[in-house]
């Protein structure tokens, strides 16, 4: 079985983003969370979470 990522078209990405934003909104509608505290990260979490860590803890670089 091959699990490699297939090349994605721009249309697919736009549709996926729309679906994720919709699902995110539906999920957060169940909770009392201020809009300013809601964050939808538009990249893989393992990479996105490295950015603030590297900013505030430079010694962590690449070890997440």
N, CA, C and O atoms as a GROMACS GRO file, in nm:
protein
  256
    1UNK      N    1   0.085  -0.118   0.000
    1UNK     CA    2   0.000   0.000   0.000
    1UNK      C    3   0.089   0.124   0.000
    1UNK      O    4   0.189   0.128   0.072
    2UNK      N    5   0.054   0.225  -0.080
    2UNK     CA    6   0.133   0.346  -0.092
    2UNK      C    7   0.060   0.461  -0.023
    2UNK      O    8  -0.052   0.495  -0.060
    3UNK      N    9   0.126   0.521   0.077
    3UNK     CA   10   0.065   0.631   0.151
    3UNK      C   11   0.124   0.766   0.116
    3UNK      O   12   0.100   0.864   0.187
    4UNK      N   13   0.200   0.774   0.010
    4UNK     CA   14   0.263   0.901  -0.026
    4UNK      C   15   0.158   1.002  -0.070
    4UNK      O   16   0.053   0.966  -0.123
    5UNK      N   17   0.187   1.129  -0.045
    5UNK     CA   18   0.095   1.238  -0.080
    5UNK      C   19   0.091   1.258  -0.231
    5UNK      O   20   0.194   1.266  -0.297
    6UNK      N   21  -0.030   1.264  -0.284
    6UNK     CA   22  -0.046   1.291  -0.427
    6UNK      C   23  -0.040   1.442  -0.448
    6UNK      O   24  -0.079   1.517  -0.358
    7UNK      N   25   0.005   1.489  -0.562
    7UNK     CA   26   0.006   1.633  -0.589
    7UNK      C   27  -0.136   1.688  -0.581
    7UNK      O   28  -0.231   1.628  -0.632
    8UNK      N   29  -0.150   1.803  -0.517
    8UNK     CA   30  -0.282   1.862  -0.497
    8UNK      C   31  -0.302   1.981  -0.589
    8UNK      O   32  -0.211   2.061  -0.611
    9UNK      N   33  -0.422   1.991  -0.643
    9UNK     CA   34  -0.454   2.106  -0.727
    9UNK      C   35  -0.495   2.223  -0.639
    9UNK      O   36  -0.533   2.203  -0.524
   10UNK      N   37  -0.489   2.343  -0.692
   10UNK     CA   38  -0.531   2.460  -0.617
   10UNK      C   39  -0.677   2.453  -0.576
   10UNK      O   40  -0.713   2.501  -0.469
   11UNK      N   41  -0.761   2.395  -0.660
   11UNK     CA   42  -0.903   2.382  -0.630
   11UNK      C   43  -0.924   2.294  -0.509
   11UNK      O   44  -1.003   2.326  -0.420
   12UNK      N   45  -0.853   2.182  -0.504
   12UNK     CA   46  -0.866   2.091  -0.391
   12UNK      C   47  -0.828   2.163  -0.261
   12UNK      O   48  -0.898   2.149  -0.161
   13UNK      N   49  -0.720   2.239  -0.263
   13UNK     CA   50  -0.674   2.310  -0.143
   13UNK      C   51  -0.776   2.413  -0.098
   13UNK      O   52  -0.801   2.427   0.022
   14UNK      N   53  -0.835   2.485  -0.192
   14UNK     CA   54  -0.936   2.585  -0.156
   14UNK      C   55  -1.059   2.518  -0.096
   14UNK      O   56  -1.115   2.566   0.002
   15UNK      N   57  -1.100   2.405  -0.155
   15UNK     CA   58  -1.215   2.331  -0.101
   15UNK      C   59  -1.184   2.278   0.039
   15UNK      O   60  -1.269   2.284   0.128
   16UNK      N   61  -1.063   2.226   0.058
   16UNK     CA   62  -1.024   2.172   0.188
   16UNK      C   63  -1.021   2.283   0.292
   16UNK      O   64  -1.066   2.264   0.405
   17UNK      N   65  -0.968   2.399   0.255
   17UNK     CA   66  -0.964   2.512   0.349
   17UNK      C   67  -1.104   2.554   0.388
   17UNK      O   68  -1.132   2.580   0.506
   18UNK      N   69  -1.194   2.562   0.291
   18UNK     CA   70  -1.333   2.600   0.318
   18UNK      C   71  -1.398   2.500   0.414
   18UNK      O   72  -1.465   2.539   0.509
   19UNK      N   73  -1.377   2.371   0.387
   19UNK     CA   74  -1.435   2.267   0.473
   19UNK      C   75  -1.377   2.273   0.614
   19UNK      O   76  -1.450   2.255   0.712
   20UNK      N   77  -1.247   2.297   0.626
   20UNK     CA   78  -1.183   2.304   0.757
   20UNK      C   79  -1.234   2.425   0.835
   20UNK      O   80  -1.261   2.415   0.955
   21UNK      N   81  -1.247   2.539   0.768
   21UNK     CA   82  -1.298   2.659   0.836
   21UNK      C   83  -1.442   2.637   0.884
   21UNK      O   84  -1.479   2.678   0.994
   22UNK      N   85  -1.522   2.572   0.800
   22UNK     CA   86  -1.661   2.543   0.836
   22UNK      C   87  -1.667   2.448   0.956
   22UNK      O   88  -1.742   2.472   1.050
   23UNK      N   89  -1.590   2.341   0.952
   23UNK     CA   90  -1.588   2.244   1.062
   23UNK      C   91  -1.535   2.309   1.190
   23UNK      O   92  -1.587   2.283   1.299
   24UNK      N   93  -1.433   2.394   1.176
   24UNK     CA   94  -1.376   2.464   1.290
   24UNK      C   95  -1.482   2.554   1.354
   24UNK      O   96  -1.498   2.556   1.476
   25UNK      N   97  -1.554   2.628   1.271
   25UNK     CA   98  -1.661   2.715   1.321
   25UNK      C   99  -1.771   2.636   1.390
   25UNK      O  100  -1.820   2.677   1.495
   26UNK      N  101  -1.809   2.523   1.332
   26UNK     CA  102  -1.912   2.439   1.392
   26UNK      C  103  -1.868   2.383   1.527
   26UNK      O  104  -1.946   2.378   1.622
   27UNK      N  105  -1.743   2.342   1.534
   27UNK     CA  106  -1.689   2.288   1.659
   27UNK      C  107  -1.685   2.395   1.767
   27UNK      O  108  -1.729   2.371   1.880
   28UNK      N  109  -1.632   2.511   1.733
   28UNK     CA  110  -1.618   2.616   1.834
   28UNK      C  111  -1.750   2.678   1.873
   28UNK      O  112  -1.760   2.742   1.978
   29UNK      N  113  -1.853   2.662   1.791
   29UNK     CA  114  -1.986   2.714   1.824
   29UNK      C  115  -2.040   2.645   1.949
   29UNK      O  116  -2.129   2.698   2.016
   30UNK      N  117  -1.988   2.527   1.980
   30UNK     CA  118  -2.032   2.452   2.097
   30UNK      C  119  -1.970   2.504   2.227
   30UNK      O  120  -2.010   2.463   2.336
   31UNK      N  121  -1.873   2.593   2.216
   31UNK     CA  122  -1.800   2.642   2.333
   31UNK      C  123  -1.806   2.794   2.339
   31UNK      O  124  -1.827   2.860   2.237
   32UNK      N  125  -1.788   2.849   2.457
   32UNK     CA  126  -1.788   2.994   2.476
   32UNK      C  127  -1.644   3.044   2.470
   32UNK      O  128  -1.581   3.072   2.572
   33UNK      N  129  -1.592   3.055   2.346
   33UNK     CA  130  -1.454   3.100   2.325
   33UNK      C  131  -1.459   3.226   2.239
   33UNK      O  132  -1.516   3.227   2.130
   34UNK      N  133  -1.398   3.332   2.290
   34UNK     CA  134  -1.396   3.459   2.217
   34UNK      C  135  -1.330   3.439   2.080
   34UNK      O  136  -1.234   3.363   2.068
   35UNK      N  137  -1.381   3.506   1.980
   35UNK     CA  138  -1.328   3.496   1.845
   35UNK      C  139  -1.178   3.529   1.841
   35UNK      O  140  -1.103   3.467   1.766
   36UNK      N  141  -1.136   3.624   1.922
   36UNK     CA  142  -0.994   3.663   1.925
   36UNK      C  143  -0.905   3.552   1.978
   36UNK      O  144  -0.783   3.557   1.962
   37UNK      N  145  -0.964   3.452   2.042
   37UNK     CA  146  -0.886   3.342   2.098
   37UNK      C  147  -0.898   3.214   2.014
   37UNK      O  148  -0.847   3.109   2.053
   38UNK      N  149  -0.964   3.223   1.901
   38UNK     CA  150  -0.980   3.109   1.812
   38UNK      C  151  -0.874   3.116   1.703
   38UNK      O  152  -0.860   3.218   1.636
   39UNK      N  153  -0.799   3.008   1.686
   39UNK     CA  154  -0.690   3.008   1.589
   39UNK      C  155  -0.696   2.880   1.505
   39UNK      O  156  -0.681   2.770   1.557
   40UNK      N  157  -0.716   2.897   1.377
   40UNK     CA  158  -0.712   2.785   1.284
   40UNK      C  159  -0.576   2.791   1.214
   40UNK      O  160  -0.548   2.883   1.138
   41UNK      N  161  -0.493   2.693   1.241
   41UNK     CA  162  -0.357   2.690   1.185
   41UNK      C  163  -0.364   2.629   1.047
   41UNK      O  164  -0.414   2.518   1.029
   42UNK      N  165  -0.313   2.703   0.948
   42UNK     CA  166  -0.324   2.662   0.808
   42UNK      C  167  -0.201   2.586   0.759
   42UNK      O  168  -0.162   2.599   0.643
   43UNK      N  169  -0.141   2.508   0.846
   43UNK     CA  170  -0.031   2.422   0.806
   43UNK      C  171  -0.022   2.307   0.905
   43UNK      O  172  -0.093   2.306   1.006
   44UNK      N  173   0.062   2.211   0.877
   44UNK     CA  174   0.074   2.095   0.965
   44UNK      C  175   0.114   2.142   1.106
   44UNK      O  176   0.210   2.217   1.120
   45UNK      N  177   0.041   2.099   1.209
   45UNK     CA  178   0.068   2.145   1.345
   45UNK      C  179   0.212   2.122   1.389
   45UNK      O  180   0.269   2.205   1.461
   46UNK      N  181   0.271   2.011   1.348
   46UNK     CA  182   0.408   1.984   1.393
   46UNK      C  183   0.507   2.089   1.343
   46UNK      O  184   0.611   2.110   1.405
   47UNK      N  185   0.476   2.155   1.231
   47UNK     CA  186   0.561   2.263   1.181
   47UNK      C  187   0.517   2.397   1.239
   47UNK      O  188   0.601   2.478   1.278
   48UNK      N  189   0.388   2.421   1.244
   48UNK     CA  190   0.337   2.549   1.294
   48UNK      C  191   0.374   2.570   1.441
   48UNK      O  192   0.404   2.683   1.481
   49UNK      N  193   0.373   2.465   1.520
   49UNK     CA  194   0.404   2.479   1.662
   49UNK      C  195   0.552   2.504   1.687
   49UNK      O  196   0.588   2.551   1.795
   50UNK      N  197   0.637   2.474   1.591
   50UNK     CA  198   0.779   2.501   1.607
   50UNK      C  199   0.809   2.650   1.605
   50UNK      O  200   0.903   2.695   1.670
   51UNK      N  201   0.729   2.727   1.531
   51UNK     CA  202   0.757   2.870   1.514
   51UNK      C  203   0.757   2.945   1.648
   51UNK      O  204   0.856   3.012   1.678
   52UNK      N  205   0.649   2.938   1.729
   52UNK     CA  206   0.655   3.011   1.856
   52UNK      C  207   0.760   2.954   1.951
   52UNK      O  208   0.822   3.028   2.027
   53UNK      N  209   0.781   2.823   1.945
   53UNK     CA  210   0.884   2.764   2.030
   53UNK      C  211   1.021   2.818   1.996
   53UNK      O  212   1.100   2.852   2.084
   54UNK      N  213   1.050   2.827   1.866
   54UNK     CA  214   1.180   2.878   1.823
   54UNK      C  215   1.195   3.026   1.855
   54UNK      O  216   1.305   3.074   1.882
   55UNK      N  217   1.083   3.098   1.853
   55UNK     CA  218   1.088   3.241   1.883
   55UNK      C  219   1.118   3.264   2.031
   55UNK      O  220   1.201   3.348   2.066
   56UNK      N  221   1.050   3.188   2.118
   56UNK     CA  222   1.063   3.211   2.261
   56UNK      C  223   1.166   3.121   2.328
   56UNK      O  224   1.211   3.149   2.439
   57UNK      N  225   1.204   3.014   2.260
   57UNK     CA  226   1.302   2.920   2.316
   57UNK      C  227   1.399   2.879   2.206
   57UNK      O  228   1.391   2.766   2.157
   58UNK      N  229   1.489   2.966   2.165
   58UNK     CA  230   1.578   2.938   2.053
   58UNK      C  231   1.658   2.808   2.068
   58UNK      O  232   1.700   2.750   1.968
   59UNK      N  233   1.679   2.762   2.191
   59UNK     CA  234   1.756   2.640   2.212
   59UNK      C  235   1.681   2.517   2.164
   59UNK      O  236   1.741   2.410   2.154
   60UNK      N  237   1.552   2.528   2.134
   60UNK     CA  238   1.468   2.415   2.094
   60UNK      C  239   1.484   2.384   1.945
   60UNK      O  240   1.447   2.275   1.903
   61UNK      N  241   1.535   2.474   1.866
   61UNK     CA  242   1.543   2.463   1.720
   61UNK      C  243   1.546   2.320   1.666
   61UNK      O  244   1.639   2.244   1.693
   62UNK      N  245   1.445   2.285   1.589
   62UNK     CA  246   1.442   2.158   1.518
   62UNK      C  247   1.428   2.035   1.604
   62UNK      O  248   1.443   1.924   1.553
   63UNK      N  249   1.398   2.050   1.733
   63UNK     CA  250   1.387   1.932   1.818
   63UNK      C  251   1.244   1.903   1.859
   63UNK      O  252   1.222   1.830   1.956
   64UNK      N  253   1.146   1.958   1.789
   64UNK     CA  254   1.005   1.935   1.825
   64UNK      C  255   0.956   1.812   1.755
   64UNK      O  256   0.839   1.775   1.772
   0.00000   0.00000   0.00000
